[in-house]
Amino acid sequence: MTAGIDRRSMLGTSAAAGLAWSLGTRTAAATEASEKVVVGVMGMGGRGTTLATEFQKQSNVDVAYVADCDLTRAKQASQKIRIAAGGAC
């Protein structure tokens, strides 16, 4: 195990890198449904809500769902970015 790297940091970095790569391979002016990346964001604390909000600003990304074990938090995030929410652990 590498010191200084925890599971959350590794997963967050991997997810961000993967999304950045997939967005970078598409044009910013993508308009066809087949040109869009559809994402769901789990864990709607401060970071999750920020990520969902930033993803939604991209013209070629649709944030389809948000989820959190805390259903209240999931509903608040979904209302903020106007999408479907789910929650259950």
Secondary structure as the mmCIF struct_conf table of DSSP 4:
data_model
#
loop_
_struct_conf.conf_type_id
_struct_conf.id
_struct_conf.beg_label_comp_id
_struct_conf.beg_label_asym_id
_struct_conf.beg_label_seq_id
_struct_conf.end_label_comp_id
_struct_conf.end_label_asym_id
_struct_conf.end_label_seq_id
TURN_TY1_P TURN_TY1_P1 ALA A 3 GLY A 4
HELX_RH_AL_P HELX_RH_AL_P1 ARG A 7 GLY A 24
TURN_TY1_P TURN_TY1_P2 THR A 25 THR A 25
BEND BEND1 ARG A 26 ARG A 26
TURN_TY1_P TURN_TY1_P3 ALA A 28 ALA A 29
BEND BEND2 GLU A 32 GLU A 32
HELX_RH_3T_P HELX_RH_3T_P1 ALA A 33 GLU A 35
STRN STRN1 VAL A 37 MET A 42
BEND BEND3 GLY A 45 GLY A 45
HELX_RH_AL_P HELX_RH_AL_P2 GLY A 46 GLN A 56
TURN_TY1_P TURN_TY1_P4 LYS A 57 LYS A 57
BEND BEND4 GLN A 58 GLN A 58
TURN_TY1_P TURN_TY1_P5 SER A 59 ASN A 60
STRN STRN2 VAL A 61 ALA A 67
BEND BEND5 CYS A 69 ASP A 70
HELX_RH_AL_P HELX_RH_AL_P3 LEU A 71 ILE A 81
TURN_TY1_P TURN_TY1_P6 ARG A 82 ARG A 82
BEND BEND6 ILE A 83 ILE A 83
STRN STRN3 ALA A 84 GLY A 86
#
